[in-house]
Amino acid sequence: MNPVEGRIDIDLHPAPGEATRVDVESSRPLQACRVMIGKAPDEVLSLLPLMFNVCGVAQARATLAAIQRELGVTVRQGDEAARDLLVAVETAREHLLRIFLDWPRLFELDFDNRVLPRISHLNSDFAACLFRGGNGFALHSTSEPDQAGLAQQCDRLEAILQESVFGVPCDEWLALRGITELESWLDHDHSVAARATAQIHRRGWSELAQTSCADLPELSAQDLLARFSDESVDRFVALPQWDGQCYETTPLSRQRCHPLVLSLGDDLGSGLLVRWVARLVELATIPGRIANLGQALVEDDQVDVEMPVDTVGIAQVEAARGRLVHRVSIDDGVVADYRILAPTEWNFHPDGIIGEGLAQLTERKSIDVCARTVINAIDPCVGYHLRVH
């Protein structure tokens, strides 16, 4: 099956003395998952992750959880922890790929690309330590953790982060506070991450792309089921709003309360530098999250999880780019309806954070590269095409 493609088209119309007009249009085939209608759950679990080049683990996690809840399948806490661990690893991988593939191109930076093969194998290496055959997303798959192998993979991830991103152990970097300590890191570290972040700060872009959109609140499964059952569901999936408002769901949303992000936000609000650093903060926290989930594999492997009755057919997963929602309905053993609400539709809503942020870019001579930096900070899950008129 071919991956779901499409792209985001963004047109900027700067005018002297005025906010830049921003037009955003998506050609993402949002109904592609409807091909799952009429298929058995096992077929869906095999096919749907193949439709996505990006965040395939998070998609598989959401697919399995939605199907399990629709069918009332009992799950074990250890298996859930193992699958959550794989989503965390994928989030690290996605952030690392942005740092090593996108950031050098944005700022014309040279770097040692020998780290890329180590990054590309993170998902499969961790999966092999957690599930027989590396497949944790079959309907009745159970975890069989290799604790020694898992510890080795954790050490390898931490080494990548220390040697190629932060220059110091993750916990030490996470102890930074405020712009002065961040500047000291920028001055002394020579990684791509530090040099790219320094470019934003030194070009005076730190406060650009502010937005008034609030973070996407917690949405109950019951409320989501009502929206997915409404006759306007197609519009909701394509241009989501909640109670008539646009929201954002990004790494900044998740890391808003981290002390480093808070200390920067006091001076810079939700500007570009804060968004950039929030991704680095999330990346630095992932080894600790993996360690906690790995411990849960040992302590809770045989504990069954009670499924709340109001979660039928609904799963919400925090993927690398934001919150992913899957809704599945199964009748007579086959899928009757399937819907996906991806974070890109929230974050690249024409009236949302991307439009509001880009409207503030008015300096024509640097608007192209600055706009691309803003887009990268918000990070669509598909390619985009930018035109400055």
C-alpha positions as CSV (number, residue, x, y, z in Angstrom):
1,M,0.0,0.0,0.0
2,N,1.3,3.4,-0.9
3,P,1.9,5.9,2.0
4,V,-0.5,8.7,2.5
5,E,1.1,11.7,0.8
6,G,-0.2,15.2,0.0
7,R,1.3,18.4,1.2
8,I,0.7,21.8,2.8
9,D,0.7,24.8,0.5
10,I,1.6,28.1,2.2
11,D,1.5,31.4,0.4
12,L,2.8,34.6,2.0
13,H,1.7,38.1,0.8
14,P,3.8,40.6,2.7
15,A,2.9,44.3,2.3
16,P,4.7,47.4,3.7
17,G,3.3,48.5,7.0
18,E,0.8,45.6,7.3
19,A,0.7,42.1,8.7
20,T,1.6,39.5,6.1
21,R,-1.4,37.8,4.6
22,V,-1.1,34.0,5.0
23,D,-3.0,31.4,2.9
24,V,-2.7,27.8,4.0
25,E,-4.2,24.9,2.0
26,S,-3.8,21.2,2.6
27,S,-3.9,18.5,-0.1
28,R,-3.6,15.7,2.5
29,P,-6.0,12.8,1.6
30,L,-7.8,12.8,4.9
31,Q,-10.2,10.1,3.9
32,A,-7.6,7.6,2.8
33,C,-8.2,5.6,6.0
34,R,-11.7,4.8,4.7
35,V,-10.1,2.1,2.6
36,M,-10.1,0.1,5.9
37,I,-13.9,-0.2,5.8
38,G,-15.0,-3.8,5.3
39,K,-11.6,-5.2,6.5
40,A,-11.1,-7.4,9.6
41,P,-9.2,-5.8,12.5
42,D,-6.1,-8.0,11.9
43,E,-6.0,-6.7,8.3
44,V,-6.3,-3.1,9.5
45,L,-3.4,-3.6,12.0
46,S,-1.2,-4.9,9.2
47,L,-2.1,-2.3,6.6
48,L,-2.8,1.1,8.3
49,P,0.8,1.7,9.6
50,L,2.1,1.1,6.0
51,M,0.1,4.1,4.9
52,F,2.3,6.5,6.9
53,N,5.9,7.4,6.2
54,V,5.9,9.6,9.4
55,C,5.1,8.5,12.9
56,G,4.2,4.9,11.9
57,V,4.7,3.6,15.4
58,A,2.3,6.2,16.9
59,Q,-0.2,5.4,14.2
60,A,0.1,1.7,14.9
61,R,-0.3,2.4,18.7
62,A,-3.5,4.4,18.1
63,T,-4.9,1.8,15.7
64,L,-4.3,-1.0,18.1
65,A,-5.7,0.8,21.1
66,A,-8.8,2.0,19.3
67,I,-9.5,-1.6,18.0
68,Q,-8.9,-3.1,21.4
69,R,-11.3,-0.7,23.1
70,E,-13.9,-1.2,20.4
71,L,-13.7,-5.0,20.8
72,G,-13.3,-4.9,24.6
73,V,-9.9,-6.7,24.5
74,T,-8.2,-7.0,27.9
75,V,-4.7,-5.5,27.9
76,R,-1.9,-5.8,30.4
77,Q,-0.1,-2.9,31.9
78,G,3.3,-4.2,30.9
79,D,2.3,-4.5,27.3
80,E,0.9,-1.0,27.3
81,A,4.2,0.3,28.8
82,A,6.2,-1.5,26.1
83,R,4.1,0.1,23.4
84,D,4.3,3.5,25.0
85,L,8.1,3.1,25.2
86,L,8.2,2.5,21.4
87,V,6.2,5.7,20.9
88,A,8.7,7.6,23.0
89,V,11.6,6.1,21.0
90,E,9.9,7.2,17.8
91,T,9.5,10.7,19.1
92,A,13.2,10.8,19.9
93,R,13.9,9.6,16.4
94,E,11.6,12.1,14.7
95,H,13.1,15.0,16.7
96,L,16.7,13.8,15.9
97,L,15.9,13.6,12.2
98,R,14.6,17.2,12.2
99,I,17.8,18.3,13.9
100,F,20.2,16.4,11.6
101,L,18.3,16.6,8.3
102,D,16.4,19.9,8.4
103,W,18.3,22.2,10.7
104,P,21.6,22.1,8.7
105,R,19.7,22.9,5.5
106,L,17.9,25.8,7.0
107,F,21.1,27.5,8.2
108,E,23.7,26.1,5.8
109,L,25.5,24.2,8.5
110,D,28.0,21.4,8.0
111,F,27.9,18.4,10.3
112,D,29.1,14.8,10.7
113,N,26.3,12.7,9.2
114,R,27.7,9.4,10.4
115,V,25.1,9.6,13.3
116,L,22.2,9.2,10.8
117,P,22.4,5.4,10.5
118,R,22.3,5.0,14.3
119,I,19.2,7.2,14.4
120,S,17.4,5.3,11.6
121,H,17.6,2.0,13.5
122,L,16.3,3.2,16.8
123,N,12.7,2.0,16.4
124,S,13.6,-1.5,15.2
125,D,16.4,-1.9,17.7
126,F,14.2,-1.1,20.7
127,A,11.2,-3.1,19.3
128,A,13.5,-6.2,19.0
129,C,14.1,-6.0,22.7
130,L,10.5,-5.7,23.7
131,F,8.4,-8.0,21.4
132,R,9.1,-11.3,19.7
133,G,9.8,-10.6,16.1
134,G,9.7,-6.9,16.9
135,N,6.0,-6.6,16.4
136,G,4.2,-5.1,19.3
137,F,1.1,-4.0,17.4
138,A,-0.7,-7.3,16.5
139,L,-4.1,-7.7,18.2
140,H,-2.9,-10.1,20.9
141,S,0.9,-9.4,20.9
142,T,2.5,-9.6,24.4
143,S,5.8,-8.1,25.5
144,E,8.8,-10.3,26.2
145,P,11.3,-7.8,27.3
146,D,15.1,-8.4,27.1
147,Q,16.1,-6.2,30.0
148,A,19.8,-6.4,29.2
149,G,19.3,-5.6,25.6
150,L,16.9,-2.7,26.5
151,A,19.5,-1.2,28.9
152,Q,22.0,-1.4,26.1
153,Q,19.7,0.4,23.7
154,C,19.0,3.1,26.3
155,D,22.7,3.7,26.8
156,R,23.1,4.0,23.0
157,L,20.4,6.6,22.8
158,E,21.8,8.6,25.7
159,A,25.2,8.5,24.0
160,I,23.8,9.9,20.7
161,L,22.2,12.7,22.6
162,Q,25.2,13.5,24.7
163,E,27.8,13.3,21.9
164,S,25.9,14.7,19.0
165,V,23.2,17.0,20.4
166,F,23.8,18.4,23.9
167,G,27.5,17.9,24.6
168,V,26.7,17.0,28.2
169,P,24.5,14.4,29.9
170,C,20.8,15.1,29.3
171,D,20.1,15.8,33.0
172,E,22.8,18.3,33.1
173,W,21.5,20.1,30.0
174,L,17.9,20.1,31.4
175,A,19.2,21.9,34.5
176,L,19.8,25.1,32.3
177,R,17.6,28.0,33.4
178,G,16.9,31.3,31.5
179,I,18.4,33.0,28.5
180,T,21.8,33.6,30.1
181,E,22.5,29.9,30.8
182,L,21.1,29.0,27.4
183,E,23.5,31.5,25.8
184,S,26.4,30.0,27.6
185,W,25.5,26.6,26.1
186,L,25.2,28.2,22.6
187,D,28.6,29.8,23.0
188,H,30.4,26.6,24.1
189,D,28.7,23.7,22.3
190,H,29.4,23.1,18.6
191,S,26.7,20.6,17.8
192,V,24.2,21.2,15.0
193,A,21.5,21.7,17.6
194,A,23.5,24.5,19.4
195,R,24.6,26.2,16.2
196,A,21.1,26.2,14.7
197,T,19.6,27.5,17.9
198,A,22.2,30.2,18.1
199,Q,21.3,31.4,14.6
200,I,17.7,32.0,15.7
201,H,18.9,33.9,18.7
202,R,21.6,36.0,17.0
203,R,19.4,36.9,14.1
204,G,16.9,38.5,16.4
205,W,14.2,36.0,15.7
206,S,13.7,34.7,19.3
207,E,10.4,36.5,19.8
208,L,8.9,36.0,16.3
209,A,5.8,33.9,15.5
210,Q,4.0,34.6,18.8
211,T,0.5,33.0,18.9
212,S,-2.5,33.5,21.1
213,C,-3.9,30.0,20.4
214,A,-4.2,28.0,23.6
215,D,-2.9,24.5,24.0
216,L,-5.3,21.7,23.0
217,P,-7.1,20.8,26.2
218,E,-7.8,17.3,27.4
219,L,-10.7,15.9,25.4
220,S,-12.8,13.1,26.8
221,A,-13.4,10.0,24.8
222,Q,-17.2,10.6,25.2
223,D,-17.0,14.1,23.7
224,L,-14.8,12.9,20.9
225,L,-17.2,10.1,20.1
226,A,-20.0,12.7,19.8
227,R,-17.9,14.8,17.4
228,F,-16.9,11.7,15.2
229,S,-20.6,10.7,15.1
230,D,-21.8,14.2,14.0
231,E,-22.7,14.8,10.4
232,S,-20.0,17.5,10.2
233,V,-17.2,15.0,11.0
234,D,-15.5,15.5,7.6
235,R,-15.0,19.2,8.3
236,F,-14.0,18.5,11.8
237,V,-11.2,16.1,10.7
238,A,-10.1,18.5,7.9
239,L,-10.3,21.8,9.9
240,P,-10.6,21.0,13.5
241,Q,-11.8,23.4,16.1
242,W,-13.2,22.8,19.6
243,D,-16.0,25.1,20.9
244,G,-15.3,27.3,17.9
245,Q,-11.6,27.8,18.7
246,C,-8.4,26.8,17.1
247,Y,-5.8,25.1,19.3
248,E,-2.2,23.9,19.1
249,T,-0.8,20.5,19.9
250,T,3.0,20.5,19.7
251,P,6.1,19.7,21.7
252,L,5.7,23.2,23.2
253,S,2.2,22.2,24.4
254,R,3.7,19.2,26.2
255,Q,6.8,21.0,27.6
256,R,5.2,24.3,28.5
257,C,5.7,23.7,32.3
258,H,9.3,22.5,32.1
259,P,11.5,25.0,34.1
260,L,13.7,25.9,31.2
261,V,10.8,26.5,28.9
262,L,9.0,28.5,31.6
263,S,12.0,30.6,32.3
264,L,12.4,31.5,28.6
265,G,8.7,32.0,28.2
266,D,8.7,34.7,30.8
267,D,10.7,36.9,28.5
268,L,9.9,35.5,25.0
269,G,6.3,34.3,25.3
270,S,5.7,31.5,22.8
271,G,8.2,32.9,20.3
272,L,10.4,31.0,17.9
273,L,13.3,30.4,20.3
274,V,10.9,29.0,23.0
275,R,9.4,26.6,20.4
276,W,12.8,25.5,19.2
277,V,14.1,24.9,22.8
278,A,10.9,23.0,23.7
279,R,11.7,20.3,21.1
280,L,15.2,20.0,22.6
281,V,13.8,19.8,26.1
282,E,11.4,17.0,25.1
283,L,14.3,15.1,23.4
284,A,16.4,15.4,26.5
285,T,13.6,14.0,28.7
286,I,13.0,10.9,26.6
287,P,15.8,8.7,28.1
288,G,14.3,9.3,31.6
289,R,10.8,8.5,30.3
290,I,12.1,5.3,28.6
291,A,13.8,4.2,31.9
292,N,10.5,4.7,33.8
293,L,8.6,2.7,31.3
294,G,11.2,0.0,31.3
295,Q,10.8,-0.3,35.0
296,A,7.0,-0.6,34.6
297,L,7.7,-3.6,32.3
298,V,9.2,-5.4,35.3
299,E,6.8,-4.3,38.0
300,D,3.4,-4.5,36.2
301,D,3.8,-7.1,33.5
302,Q,0.9,-9.3,34.8
303,V,-1.5,-6.5,35.8
304,D,-4.7,-6.2,33.7
305,V,-5.9,-2.8,32.7
306,E,-9.6,-2.0,33.2
307,M,-11.1,-0.3,30.0
308,P,-13.4,2.6,30.8
309,V,-16.7,2.0,29.2
310,D,-16.8,5.4,27.5
311,T,-13.6,4.9,25.5
312,V,-15.1,2.5,23.0
313,G,-13.4,2.8,19.6
314,I,-11.4,5.9,20.6
315,A,-7.6,6.2,21.1
316,Q,-5.5,9.3,21.8
317,V,-1.7,9.1,21.5
318,E,0.9,11.9,21.9
319,A,2.9,11.5,18.7
320,A,6.1,13.5,18.0
321,R,4.2,16.4,16.4
322,G,1.2,16.4,18.7
323,R,-1.9,14.6,19.7
324,L,-3.2,11.8,17.4
325,V,-6.8,10.6,17.6
326,H,-8.1,7.4,16.0
327,R,-11.8,6.4,15.9
328,V,-12.9,3.0,14.7
329,S,-16.3,1.4,14.5
330,I,-16.6,-2.4,14.0
331,D,-19.7,-4.3,13.1
332,D,-20.0,-8.0,12.4
333,G,-16.3,-8.5,12.7
334,V,-15.3,-5.9,10.1
335,V,-14.6,-2.1,10.2
336,A,-17.7,-0.1,9.5
337,D,-16.0,3.3,9.9
338,Y,-12.5,4.7,10.5
339,R,-11.4,8.2,11.1
340,I,-8.1,9.9,12.0
341,L,-7.5,13.3,13.4
342,A,-3.8,14.2,13.1
343,P,-1.9,17.0,14.9
344,T,-1.1,18.6,11.5
345,E,-4.7,19.6,11.0
346,W,-4.7,21.5,14.3
347,N,-1.4,23.1,13.9
348,F,-1.7,24.0,10.2
349,H,-5.3,25.2,10.4
350,P,-5.5,28.4,8.3
351,D,-6.8,30.3,11.4
352,G,-4.5,28.6,13.8
353,I,-0.9,28.9,15.0
354,I,0.8,28.7,11.6
355,G,-1.2,31.5,10.1
356,E,-1.0,33.7,13.2
357,G,2.8,33.1,13.5
358,L,3.7,33.7,9.9
359,A,1.5,36.8,9.7
360,Q,4.1,38.5,11.9
361,L,6.9,38.1,9.4
362,T,7.2,41.4,7.6
363,E,10.9,41.7,6.8
364,R,10.9,40.8,3.1
365,K,14.6,40.2,2.7
366,S,14.7,37.4,5.2
367,I,11.1,36.2,5.1
368,D,11.7,33.0,3.2
369,V,14.2,31.4,5.5
370,C,12.5,32.8,8.6
371,A,9.2,31.4,7.5
372,R,10.8,28.0,6.8
373,T,12.2,28.1,10.3
374,V,8.8,28.8,11.8
375,I,7.3,26.0,9.8
376,N,10.0,23.6,10.9
377,A,9.4,24.6,14.6
378,I,5.7,23.7,14.2
379,D,6.5,20.7,12.0
380,P,3.9,19.3,9.6
381,C,3.8,15.5,9.2
382,V,4.0,15.9,5.4
383,G,6.0,18.0,3.0
384,Y,5.1,21.7,2.3
385,H,5.5,24.2,-0.5
386,L,6.2,27.8,0.5
387,R,5.7,30.8,-1.9
388,V,6.4,34.4,-1.1
389,H,4.5,36.8,-3.4
